[in-house]
Amino acid sequence: MKISNIWKTVTLFLVCVCAKNSHEKGDLSLWIDEQQVKMFSGFAMEIYAIVDGHVLPYILDPNFEKYLPIIPSEVGYVNFTWKSGMKKYNYNFDRLLSFDEAILEPPVISIKTKGRVPRRPKGFSVFLPCSGNSSGIASFGIGLMIESRKGKPLPGTPLRLRLRKECAQRGPDPECDKKCANGGRCNHEKMCQCPEGYMGQYCKTALCYPQCMNGGICTSPGVCSCPIGFQGRHCEGGICAEKCLNGGKCIQKDTCECPRGYYGLRCEYSKCVIPCLNGGRCRGVNKCRCPPGFKGDHCEIGRRSPQRSTCNRPCRHGICRPDNTCQCDPGWFGRICHKKMSQSQAQSSDLKVK
């Protein structure tokens, strides 16, 4: 998985948790019901698609399907909640389809396919009927157009959500009561009914959300066992045996992300063949970012300015003193050192100094 995708996944998780305060106020919002998410992830949180009239950028990512866990076979529907707030919006579910109808039939919604988004938070369900003919994982699509009452589409719509659903061809097992694991219980149909956070025919598969990254294994609900070289709740962070240099950050196992102007496994090499002088920082191939008072490709020209200037106007050929007056360079005079001395004035000034 690319580094940018890893951080998008982590950011998605943070947005899910932090967007919960927009229920009663603001503009249009759409989210997946908290208890629904807990059913297939083990965590009570709300996954947002739209917040205050803005479609979240993660929803528009073509790889969004890969960031979410597969909806387990035990879950036959997804509950959404939405509200329009103070504005009025019309909706149209223009796409409800299955990409493998041998496993999953097309989704069905519990409301009309066209209508007006309710002003206050109100839920609706998307039912996901498995065909029952075969086991497997099928992708399904939900298309949603949202427009203002003047017919202007909400930026980012129509939404084209693509998710995945597991379907299992399951039957009763006479030894169900011996095989159910992790607190699962055998129901009257002789099938394992799993507790929250587990799934599978015998409740042996733990669920982690977001999914464990970089080869991590979900060992219990919400707990990832990370391979050597990775750390973090979801194994999203790397461990570098040697410290990254020059402001670099460890982002993967023994992999540093270098700031501009540096490269190497530990960011130990500078792209500036001639080192930056006077406190400059390398920002590109032989290009330095210079501190105030210096210039040039290598910050070799100029001199350090006082830390704080108290002069109302800058001294042109001199420096500003704490008493708010200019101390002029030799050969210059005036309130802001803008007048050049004549030869006779310079000689007279030299005599006074002596």
C-alpha positions as CSV (number, residue, x, y, z in Angstrom):
1,M,0.0,0.0,0.0
2,K,1.4,3.5,-0.8
3,I,2.4,5.8,2.0
4,S,-0.2,8.4,1.0
5,N,-2.9,5.7,1.2
6,I,-1.8,4.6,4.6
7,W,-2.2,8.1,6.0
8,K,-5.6,8.5,4.2
9,T,-6.8,5.4,6.0
10,V,-5.7,6.7,9.4
11,T,-7.2,10.1,8.7
12,L,-10.5,8.5,7.7
13,F,-10.5,6.8,11.1
14,L,-10.0,10.1,12.8
15,V,-12.8,11.8,10.8
16,C,-15.2,9.0,11.7
17,V,-14.6,9.7,15.4
18,C,-14.4,13.4,15.4
19,A,-17.4,14.4,13.2
20,K,-20.0,13.4,15.7
21,N,-21.0,16.9,16.8
22,S,-22.7,17.9,13.6
23,H,-26.1,16.2,14.2
24,E,-28.4,19.1,15.0
25,K,-26.6,22.0,13.4
26,G,-25.0,22.9,10.1
27,D,-25.7,21.8,6.6
28,L,-26.4,18.5,5.0
29,S,-24.8,15.4,6.6
30,L,-24.8,11.7,5.8
31,W,-23.3,9.0,8.0
32,I,-23.5,5.2,8.8
33,D,-25.3,4.4,12.0
34,E,-23.1,3.9,15.1
35,Q,-24.5,0.6,16.2
36,Q,-24.3,-0.6,12.6
37,V,-20.6,0.0,12.3
38,K,-20.1,-1.8,15.6
39,M,-21.8,-4.9,14.2
40,F,-19.2,-5.4,11.6
41,S,-16.1,-3.6,13.0
42,G,-16.3,-4.1,16.8
43,F,-16.2,-0.3,17.4
44,A,-19.1,2.1,18.1
45,M,-18.4,5.0,15.8
46,E,-20.0,6.8,13.0
47,I,-18.6,6.8,9.4
48,Y,-19.4,10.0,7.6
49,A,-19.8,10.5,3.9
50,I,-21.0,14.1,4.0
51,V,-20.4,16.7,6.7
52,D,-22.0,20.1,6.7
53,G,-22.6,20.1,3.0
54,H,-19.2,18.8,2.0
55,V,-18.5,15.3,0.6
56,L,-15.4,14.0,2.4
57,P,-12.4,13.6,0.0
58,Y,-11.9,10.0,1.2
59,I,-15.3,9.1,-0.2
60,L,-14.3,10.4,-3.6
61,D,-11.0,8.3,-3.6
62,P,-11.4,5.6,-6.2
63,N,-9.6,3.2,-3.8
64,F,-12.1,3.9,-1.0
65,E,-13.5,0.4,-1.2
66,K,-10.2,-1.0,-0.1
67,Y,-10.1,1.1,3.1
68,L,-13.3,-0.4,4.6
69,P,-13.8,-3.9,6.0
70,I,-15.9,-6.4,4.1
71,I,-19.4,-6.5,5.4
72,P,-19.7,-10.0,7.0
73,S,-22.2,-12.6,6.0
74,E,-24.0,-12.2,9.3
75,V,-25.0,-8.5,8.4
76,G,-27.8,-8.2,5.9
77,Y,-28.3,-4.5,5.9
78,V,-26.5,-1.1,6.4
79,N,-28.2,1.7,8.3
80,F,-27.6,5.3,7.2
81,T,-28.7,8.5,8.9
82,W,-29.0,11.9,7.2
83,K,-30.4,15.3,7.7
84,S,-30.5,18.5,5.6
85,G,-30.3,21.0,8.4
86,M,-31.6,24.5,7.6
87,K,-31.4,24.0,3.8
88,K,-33.6,22.0,1.5
89,Y,-32.2,19.2,-0.7
90,N,-33.7,16.6,-3.1
91,Y,-32.2,13.2,-3.5
92,N,-32.2,10.4,-6.1
93,F,-30.8,6.9,-5.7
94,D,-30.0,6.5,-9.4
95,R,-27.8,3.3,-9.0
96,L,-28.5,0.2,-6.9
97,L,-26.6,-2.7,-8.4
98,S,-24.6,-5.8,-7.6
99,F,-21.5,-6.6,-9.6
100,D,-21.9,-10.4,-9.0
101,E,-25.6,-11.4,-8.8
102,A,-24.7,-15.0,-8.5
103,I,-23.6,-14.2,-5.0
104,L,-25.5,-11.0,-4.1
105,E,-28.7,-9.6,-5.4
106,P,-29.0,-5.8,-6.1
107,P,-29.4,-3.7,-2.9
108,V,-32.8,-2.5,-1.8
109,I,-33.5,0.7,0.1
110,S,-36.2,1.2,2.8
111,I,-37.3,4.6,1.4
112,K,-38.4,5.9,-2.0
113,T,-35.6,6.2,-4.5
114,K,-36.5,9.9,-5.0
115,G,-37.6,12.5,-2.5
116,R,-36.5,15.2,-0.1
117,V,-33.8,14.8,2.5
118,P,-35.4,15.2,6.0
119,R,-34.5,18.3,7.9
120,R,-33.8,16.5,11.2
121,P,-31.7,13.3,11.5
122,K,-33.6,10.3,10.2
123,G,-32.4,6.8,9.3
124,F,-32.9,4.5,6.3
125,S,-31.6,1.1,5.5
126,V,-29.9,-0.5,2.5
127,F,-30.7,-4.2,2.4
128,L,-28.1,-6.6,1.0
129,P,-29.8,-9.8,0.0
130,C,-27.4,-12.7,-0.6
131,S,-28.6,-15.1,-3.3
132,G,-28.0,-18.1,-1.1
133,N,-26.7,-20.1,-4.1
134,S,-23.0,-19.7,-3.5
135,S,-20.4,-18.4,-1.1
136,G,-18.0,-15.6,-1.8
137,I,-17.4,-11.8,-1.7
138,A,-19.4,-9.5,-4.0
139,S,-19.0,-5.8,-4.7
140,F,-22.1,-3.7,-4.8
141,G,-22.7,-0.1,-5.9
142,I,-24.9,2.7,-4.5
143,G,-25.3,5.9,-6.6
144,L,-26.8,9.0,-4.9
145,M,-27.5,12.4,-6.5
146,I,-28.2,15.3,-4.2
147,E,-29.4,18.7,-5.5
148,S,-30.5,21.9,-3.9
149,R,-34.1,23.0,-4.4
150,K,-32.9,25.1,-7.3
151,G,-31.5,21.9,-9.0
152,K,-27.8,22.6,-8.3
153,P,-25.9,19.4,-7.6
154,L,-24.1,19.2,-4.3
155,P,-20.3,19.4,-5.1
156,G,-18.9,15.9,-5.1
157,T,-22.2,14.3,-6.1
158,P,-23.4,12.0,-7.6
159,L,-21.8,9.8,-5.0
160,R,-20.6,6.5,-6.4
161,L,-20.1,4.3,-3.4
162,R,-18.7,0.8,-4.0
163,L,-18.5,-1.6,-1.1
164,R,-18.0,-5.3,-0.5
165,K,-20.3,-7.9,1.1
166,E,-19.5,-11.5,2.1
167,C,-22.2,-14.1,1.5
168,A,-22.0,-17.7,2.8
169,Q,-23.8,-20.8,1.8
170,R,-24.4,-22.0,5.3
171,G,-26.3,-24.8,6.8
172,P,-27.0,-26.3,10.3
173,D,-24.1,-28.1,12.0
174,P,-25.1,-30.8,14.5
175,E,-21.9,-30.1,16.4
176,C,-22.4,-26.4,16.4
177,D,-22.3,-26.2,20.2
178,K,-18.8,-27.7,20.2
179,K,-17.4,-25.5,17.4
180,C,-18.5,-22.0,18.2
181,A,-15.5,-20.0,19.4
182,N,-14.8,-16.6,21.1
183,G,-18.1,-16.5,23.0
184,G,-20.3,-17.5,20.1
185,R,-23.4,-19.5,20.9
186,C,-25.2,-22.2,19.0
187,N,-28.8,-21.0,18.1
188,H,-31.9,-23.1,17.6
189,E,-31.0,-23.5,13.9
190,K,-27.7,-25.1,14.9
191,M,-25.6,-22.2,13.5
192,C,-23.1,-20.1,15.5
193,Q,-24.3,-16.6,16.5
194,C,-21.2,-14.5,17.0
195,P,-20.6,-11.7,19.6
196,E,-19.7,-8.2,18.4
197,G,-16.2,-8.1,17.0
198,Y,-16.1,-11.6,15.5
199,M,-17.4,-13.2,12.4
200,G,-17.2,-16.4,10.3
201,Q,-19.1,-19.7,10.4
202,Y,-17.6,-20.6,13.8
203,C,-16.8,-17.0,15.1
204,K,-13.1,-17.5,14.7
205,T,-12.3,-14.3,12.7
206,A,-11.7,-11.2,14.7
207,L,-12.5,-7.8,13.2
208,C,-10.3,-4.7,13.2
209,Y,-11.3,-1.3,11.8
210,P,-9.4,0.2,10.1
211,Q,-7.9,-3.1,8.9
212,C,-4.4,-4.0,10.1
213,M,-1.8,-2.6,7.7
214,N,1.6,-3.7,6.5
215,G,1.0,-7.4,7.1
216,G,-0.4,-7.0,10.6
217,I,-2.8,-9.6,11.8
218,C,-6.1,-8.9,13.7
219,T,-5.8,-11.1,16.8
220,S,-8.8,-9.8,18.7
221,P,-11.4,-7.1,18.0
222,G,-9.5,-3.8,17.4
223,V,-6.1,-5.3,18.3
224,C,-3.5,-5.8,15.6
225,S,-0.3,-7.9,15.9
226,C,2.3,-6.1,13.9
227,P,5.2,-7.6,12.1
228,I,8.8,-6.7,12.9
229,G,9.6,-3.2,11.9
230,F,6.1,-1.7,12.4
231,Q,4.1,-0.2,15.2
232,G,0.9,1.6,16.0
233,R,-2.7,0.6,16.7
234,H,-3.1,-0.5,13.1
235,C,0.6,-1.2,12.3
236,E,0.6,2.0,10.3
237,G,3.9,3.4,11.7
238,G,7.4,2.2,10.9
239,I,10.4,1.6,13.2
240,C,13.8,2.8,12.0
241,A,16.8,1.1,13.5
242,E,18.9,4.3,12.8
243,K,17.6,7.8,13.4
244,C,16.5,9.8,10.4
245,L,18.7,12.9,9.9
246,N,18.2,16.5,8.7
247,G,14.5,16.6,9.8
248,G,13.5,13.3,8.2
249,K,10.6,11.2,9.6
250,C,10.4,7.5,9.9
251,I,7.3,6.4,8.0
252,Q,8.0,2.7,7.2
253,K,10.3,0.0,8.4
254,D,13.8,1.5,8.1
255,T,12.4,4.0,5.6
256,C,12.8,7.8,6.1
257,E,10.7,10.5,4.5
258,C,13.2,13.3,3.7
259,P,12.5,17.0,3.6
260,R,13.1,18.9,0.4
261,G,16.8,19.1,-0.4
262,Y,17.9,15.8,1.3
263,Y,18.0,12.2,0.2
264,G,19.4,8.8,1.3
265,L,18.1,6.0,3.5
266,R,18.5,8.2,6.5
267,C,18.3,11.6,4.7
268,E,22.0,11.9,5.3
269,Y,22.8,13.4,1.9
270,S,22.3,17.0,0.9
271,K,21.3,17.9,-2.7
272,C,23.5,21.0,-2.3
273,V,27.0,20.2,-3.5
274,I,28.3,23.4,-1.8
275,P,26.9,23.5,1.7
276,C,24.5,26.3,2.6
277,L,26.2,29.0,4.6
278,N,25.1,31.3,7.4
279,G,22.4,29.1,8.7
280,G,20.7,28.4,5.3
281,R,18.8,25.1,4.6
282,C,19.1,23.1,1.4
283,R,15.7,23.2,-0.4
284,G,16.6,21.6,-3.8
285,V,19.5,20.9,-6.1
286,N,22.1,23.5,-5.2
287,K,19.3,25.9,-3.9
288,C,19.3,27.1,-0.3
289,R,16.7,28.8,1.7
290,C,18.5,31.7,3.4
291,P,17.8,33.4,6.7
292,P,16.9,37.1,6.8
293,G,19.8,39.3,5.7
294,F,21.4,36.8,3.3
295,K,20.9,35.8,-0.3
296,G,22.6,33.9,-3.1
297,D,22.4,30.2,-4.1
298,H,24.4,29.3,-1.0
299,C,23.4,32.3,1.3
300,E,26.9,33.6,0.8
301,I,25.9,37.3,0.2
302,G,24.8,39.7,3.0
303,R,25.1,40.0,6.7
304,R,22.9,39.1,9.6
305,S,20.2,41.7,10.5
306,P,19.4,42.6,14.1
307,Q,16.9,40.3,15.6
308,R,14.4,43.2,16.0
309,S,14.3,46.4,14.1
310,T,12.8,49.4,15.9
311,C,13.2,51.9,13.1
312,N,10.0,53.1,11.4
313,R,11.7,53.0,8.0
314,P,14.6,50.6,7.2
315,C,18.1,51.9,7.2
316,R,19.3,51.7,3.6
317,H,23.0,51.6,4.2
318,G,23.3,50.8,7.9
319,I,21.7,49.1,10.8
320,C,18.9,50.1,13.2
321,R,20.0,50.8,16.8
322,P,17.8,50.1,19.9
323,D,17.2,53.9,20.2
324,N,15.3,53.8,16.9
325,T,18.1,55.6,14.9
326,C,20.2,54.4,12.1
327,Q,23.9,53.7,12.5
328,C,25.2,54.4,8.9
329,D,27.9,52.5,7.1
330,P,31.1,54.5,6.3
331,G,30.5,57.0,3.5
332,W,26.7,57.4,4.1
333,F,24.6,59.7,6.3
334,G,21.1,60.9,6.8
335,R,18.1,59.8,8.9
336,I,17.9,56.4,7.1
337,C,21.5,56.4,5.8
338,H,20.3,57.3,2.3
339,K,22.7,60.1,1.4
340,K,26.2,59.5,0.2
341,M,29.0,61.7,1.4
342,S,31.1,63.7,-0.9
343,Q,34.9,63.1,-0.9
344,S,35.5,66.2,1.3
345,Q,32.7,65.2,3.7
346,A,34.2,61.7,4.0
347,Q,37.7,63.2,4.7
348,S,36.2,65.5,7.3
349,S,34.4,62.6,9.0
350,D,37.7,60.6,9.0
351,L,39.5,63.5,10.8
352,K,36.7,63.7,13.5
353,V,37.0,60.0,14.1
354,K,40.8,60.3,14.6
